[in-house]
């Protein structure tokens, strides 16, 4: 029996990568659930001090930092998979193209439940990454550095581009679809919101996708320099990066606040908002890496690792649950609750998913959606359930 179709086993995974995925998944859950506050007729929210504190925590530590980190890790996973496929004598371009087409189909299905889907972007950009999978460390460094350095100059010019914009999230006409309780109406609302609030809007279509592409290049670069397997060796560098990016994030945060309040002229051609997001993302990521190599928070990171191994299943499940809770096909809560409700509901569901992930992976080799995607990608059904000691003994007896 040949091993040419066997993917990377769970035991060969890089633990810190799954831990970082788990952390990013938390930020995504909170961001998506808080996003339901923006669905409904616009109204002024009178947040109390506690909610204002949670808003600050989300905006400073999570918003934007989670999807950029997941995108870096997507790039890392892309490089791992491409090298493994090529090492087994298979065509990495054909394999990964098929895999991304499958992801695009999954993204469409998921977009029916949640208009903030990011899988679509990963699928499209993943195909684009195939043009660069043989790039050298030097080329990758130049590519991601150029994107990150130029993005503050690109953002204000992109914002000037006009496009047809139909208000979906706050328009009573379309809100009827969201609240009707009919599944087809609900799917139509999400697909329309996906198109008008993400696909065609210039700020997302150009700026966000450029940042994603830069993050993917960075992820491939980290793989090529074997970064995550050299954390102990790079401990001093990690400390310096962690401190430097935190200082940069603070300076940028304060600077942007006062520049925005005073309507500074330079904002017409230079908006370093993504620099703030990326610097804070790097600060958090390197901080987690330092805690990991110093054996801190071992129990917490162990659970994050389980959640990270089932990122796709947990991500999609979070949003389907959100649909059932907030839309008319479920409880119909929409934007009627205080901010803290959305924040802590997301936190509760995330923690619950960590426990479920640990239990699930004690019995099964993969998350259910991971298994389906993997089997379809390799066009082969992989063992889903873990072998028990009784199964192993039975096999030995047969042999």
C-alpha positions in Angstrom: 0.0 0.0 0.0 1.4 3.4 -1.0 1.6 6.4 1.3 1.5 8.9 -1.5 -2.0 10.2 -0.5 -1.5 10.2 3.3 -1.6 13.8 4.7 0.3 15.2 7.7 -0.8 13.1 10.8 -2.0 14.9 13.9 1.1 13.7 15.8 3.3 15.5 13.3 1.6 18.9 13.7 3.4 21.9 15.1 1.7 22.5 18.6 2.3 26.3 18.7 0.6 26.7 15.3 -2.6 25.0 16.6 -2.4 27.1 19.8 -2.2 30.3 17.7 -5.2 29.1 15.6 -7.2 28.5 18.8 -6.4 32.0 20.0 -7.3 33.6 16.7 -10.6 31.6 16.6 -11.6 33.3 19.9 -11.1 36.7 18.4 -13.0 35.8 15.3 -15.9 34.4 17.3 -16.2 37.7 19.4 -15.9 39.8 16.2 -18.6 37.9 14.4 -21.0 37.9 17.3 -20.5 41.6 18.0 -21.2 42.1 14.3 -24.8 41.1 14.8 -25.2 44.4 16.6 -24.9 46.1 13.2 -27.8 44.1 11.7 -31.1 45.9 12.1 -32.5 49.4 11.9 -29.7 51.8 13.0 -30.0 53.1 16.5 -27.8 54.8 19.0 -26.3 52.5 21.6 -26.0 53.7 25.1 -23.2 51.4 26.4 -22.4 51.3 30.1 -18.9 51.4 31.4 -18.5 47.6 31.4 -19.6 47.4 27.8 -17.3 50.3 26.9 -14.4 48.4 28.5 -15.2 45.3 26.5 -15.4 47.4 23.3 -11.9 48.7 24.0 -10.5 45.1 24.7 -12.1 43.9 21.5 -10.9 46.8 19.3 -7.4 46.9 20.7 -6.5 43.3 21.2 -8.8 41.3 18.9 -10.5 43.1 16.0 -8.5 42.7 12.9 -5.7 40.9 14.8 -7.5 37.5 14.7 -8.2 37.3 10.9 -4.7 38.6 10.1 -3.1 35.9 12.3 -5.3 33.2 10.8 -4.2 34.4 7.4 -0.6 34.1 8.3 -1.2 30.6 9.6 -3.1 29.8 6.4 0.0 30.7 4.4 2.1 28.5 6.8 -0.3 25.6 6.2 -0.1 26.2 2.5 3.6 25.9 2.5 3.5 22.7 4.6 1.0 21.1 2.3 2.7 22.0 -0.9 6.0 20.6 0.2 4.5 17.4 1.5 2.6 16.8 -1.8 5.7 17.6 -3.9 7.8 15.3 -1.7 5.4 12.4 -2.5 5.8 12.9 -6.2 2.4 14.5 -6.8 1.6 17.7 -8.7 1.2 20.3 -6.0 -0.5 22.8 -8.4 -3.2 20.3 -9.4 -3.8 19.1 -5.9 -4.0 22.5 -4.2 -6.1 24.0 -7.0 -8.7 21.2 -6.5 -8.5 21.8 -2.7 -9.1 25.5 -3.1 -12.1 24.9 -5.4 -13.5 22.6 -2.7 -13.0 25.4 -0.2 -14.7 27.8 -2.5 -17.8 25.6 -2.6 -17.7 25.3 1.2 -17.4 29.1 1.4 -20.5 29.6 -0.7 -22.5 27.2 1.6 -21.1 29.0 4.7 -21.9 32.4 3.2 -25.6 31.4 3.2 -25.4 31.4 7.0 -22.9 34.2 7.6 -22.1 37.1 5.3 -18.7 37.7 7.0 -17.2 34.5 5.6 -13.5 34.6 5.0 -13.1 31.1 3.5 -13.9 32.6 0.1 -11.0 35.0 0.3 -8.6 32.2 1.4 -9.7 30.0 -1.6 -9.2 32.8 -4.1 -5.9 34.0 -2.7 -4.8 30.4 -2.1 -5.0 29.9 -5.9 -3.0 33.1 -6.4 -0.4 31.8 -4.0 0.4 29.0 -6.4 2.3 31.4 -8.5 4.7 32.0 -5.6 5.1 28.6 -4.0 8.7 28.2 -5.3 9.7 31.7 -4.2 12.9 32.1 -2.2 13.1 33.5 1.3 14.5 36.8 -0.1 11.6 37.1 -2.6 9.0 36.4 0.0 10.6 38.9 2.4 10.4 41.6 -0.4 6.8 40.8 -1.3 5.3 40.9 2.2 7.5 43.9 3.3 6.4 45.9 0.2 2.7 45.2 0.8 2.9 46.1 4.4 4.9 49.3 3.8 2.6 50.5 1.0 -0.8 49.7 2.5 -1.1 52.9 4.5 -0.7 54.9 1.3 -3.1 52.6 -0.6 -6.0 52.7 1.9 -7.0 56.4 1.6 -6.9 56.3 -2.2 -9.0 53.1 -2.3 -11.6 54.8 0.0 -12.1 57.4 -2.8 -13.2 54.8 -5.3 -16.9 54.8 -5.8 -19.1 51.7 -6.3 -22.7 50.9 -6.3 -23.6 50.4 -2.6 -27.0 49.0 -1.6 -27.5 49.1 2.2 -28.4 45.6 3.2 -27.8 45.4 7.0 -30.0 48.3 8.0 -32.6 48.5 5.2 -36.1 47.4 6.4 -36.7 45.9 2.9 -33.8 43.4 3.4 -34.1 43.0 7.1 -37.5 41.3 6.4 -35.5 38.6 4.7 -33.3 38.2 7.8 -36.2 38.1 10.2 -38.8 36.2 8.2 -38.0 32.8 9.6 -37.8 31.3 6.1 -34.5 29.6 5.3 -34.5 30.7 1.7 -35.1 34.3 2.7 -32.3 34.1 5.3 -29.9 32.6 2.7 -30.8 35.4 0.3 -30.1 38.1 2.9 -26.6 36.7 3.7 -25.6 36.3 0.0 -26.8 39.8 -0.8 -24.9 41.2 2.2 -21.8 39.1 1.2 -21.9 40.7 -2.3 -22.6 44.3 -1.3 -20.8 44.5 2.0 -17.7 42.6 1.1 -17.1 41.5 -2.5 -17.6 44.8 -4.3 -16.8 47.3 -1.6 -13.3 48.8 -2.5 -12.0 48.9 1.0 -12.4 45.2 1.4 -11.9 44.1 -2.2 -8.5 45.9 -2.5 -7.1 46.9 0.8 -8.1 43.9 3.0 -7.1 41.4 0.3 -3.7 43.0 -0.2 -3.1 42.7 3.6 -4.3 39.1 3.4 -1.9 38.4 0.6 1.0 40.0 2.6 0.0 37.8 5.6 0.1 34.7 3.4 3.5 35.5 2.1 4.6 36.0 5.7 3.2 32.6 6.6 5.1 30.9 3.8 8.3 32.8 4.8 7.9 31.6 8.4 7.7 28.0 7.2 10.8 28.4 5.0 12.9 29.7 7.8 11.5 26.9 10.1 10.4 29.6 12.5 8.0 27.7 14.7 10.4 24.9 15.3 13.2 27.3 16.4 11.3 29.3 19.0 13.7 28.4 21.9 16.7 29.4 19.8 15.0 32.7 18.8 13.8 33.5 22.3 15.8 36.7 22.6 14.6 37.9 19.2 11.0 37.1 20.2 11.3 39.2 23.3 12.7 42.2 21.3 9.9 41.8 18.7 7.3 41.5 21.3 8.4 44.7 23.1 9.0 46.7 19.9 5.6 45.9 18.3 3.8 46.7 21.6 5.4 50.1 21.7 4.7 50.7 18.0 1.0 49.7 18.6 0.7 52.1 21.5 2.2 55.0 19.5 0.1 54.3 16.5 -3.1 53.9 18.5 -2.6 57.2 20.3 -1.4 59.0 17.1 -4.3 57.8 15.1 -6.8 58.8 17.8 -5.6 62.4 17.9 -5.1 62.6 14.1 -8.7 61.4 13.6 -10.1 63.7 16.2 -8.3 66.7 14.8 -8.9 65.6 11.2 -5.2 65.8 10.4 -4.4 66.6 6.7 -2.0 63.7 6.3 -4.9 61.2 6.7 -5.9 62.1 3.1 -2.9 60.2 1.8 -1.6 58.1 4.7 -3.7 56.0 7.0 -1.6 53.5 9.1 -4.5 51.7 10.6 -3.3 48.3 9.3 0.1 49.0 10.8 -1.6 49.2 14.1 -3.5 45.9 13.5 -0.4 44.1 12.3 1.9 45.3 15.0 -0.6 44.3 17.7 -1.1 40.9 16.0 2.6 40.3 16.0 2.9 41.4 19.7 0.1 39.0 20.8 1.5 36.2 18.6 5.1 36.5 19.9 3.8 36.9 23.5 1.9 33.6 23.1 5.1 32.0 21.7 7.1 33.2 24.6 4.6 31.9 27.1 4.6 28.6 25.3 8.4 28.0 25.3 8.5 29.0 29.0 5.9 26.4 29.8 3.3 28.9 31.0 -0.5 28.4 30.8 0.1 24.8 29.7 -3.5 23.7 30.5 -5.0 26.7 28.6 -2.8 26.3 25.6 -3.6 22.5 25.6 -7.2 23.4 25.1 -6.4 26.1 22.6 -4.5 23.4 20.6 -7.5 21.1 20.5 -9.7 24.0 19.3 -7.0 24.9 16.7 -7.0 21.4 15.3 -10.7 21.8 14.5 -10.5 25.5 13.3 -12.7 24.9 10.3 -15.4 23.0 12.1 -15.5 25.4 15.1 -15.5 28.5 12.9 -18.5 27.3 10.8 -20.3 26.0 13.8 -20.0 29.3 15.6 -21.6 31.1 12.8 -24.4 28.6 12.3 -25.2 28.9 16.0 -25.1 32.7 15.6 -27.7 32.4 12.8 -30.0 30.3 15.0 -29.7 32.7 17.9 -29.9 36.1 16.2 -31.9 35.7 13.0 -35.6 35.0 12.4 -35.0 31.4 11.8 -34.1 31.1 15.5 -34.6 33.4 18.4 -34.5 36.6 16.4 -32.4 38.6 18.9 -30.6 40.7 16.3 -29.3 44.0 17.8 -31.6 44.1 20.8 -29.1 43.2 23.5 -26.3 45.1 25.2 -22.7 44.8 23.9 -21.5 42.6 26.8 -24.2 40.0 25.8 -22.6 39.4 22.4 -19.1 39.4 23.8 -19.7 36.9 26.5 -22.0 34.7 24.4 -19.1 34.3 21.9 -16.7 33.6 24.8 -19.0 31.0 26.3 -19.5 29.2 22.9 -15.8 29.3 22.3 -14.9 27.8 25.6 -17.6 25.1 25.1 -16.1 24.3 21.8 -12.7 23.8 23.3 -14.0 21.2 25.7 -16.0 19.5 22.9 -12.9 19.6 20.6 -10.8 17.8 23.2 -13.5 15.2 23.7 -14.1 14.8 19.9 -10.4 14.4 19.1 -10.0 11.7 21.8 -12.4 9.6 19.7 -11.9 10.8 16.2 -8.9 11.6 14.0 -10.2 14.9 12.6 -13.0 17.4 13.1 -16.0 16.5 10.9 -15.6 19.3 8.3 -11.8 18.8 8.3 -12.3 15.1 7.6 -14.7 15.8 4.7 -12.4 18.4 3.2 -9.4 16.2 3.6 -11.0 13.2 2.1 -12.4 15.2 -0.8 -9.1 16.9 -1.4 -7.2 13.5 -1.6 -10.2 11.8 -3.2 -9.8 9.0 -0.6 -11.8 8.2 2.5 -9.5 8.5 5.5 -10.0 6.7 8.8 -12.4 8.9 10.8 -12.6 7.1 14.1 -9.5 6.5 16.3 -8.5 2.9 16.7 -9.1 1.5 20.2 -6.7 -1.0 21.8 -9.3 -3.7 21.0 -9.1 -2.7 17.3 -5.3 -2.9 17.3 -5.4 -6.4 19.1 -7.9 -7.6 16.5 -5.8 -6.5 13.6 -2.7 -8.2 15.1 -4.7 -11.4 15.5 -5.8 -11.2 11.8 -2.3 -10.7 10.7 
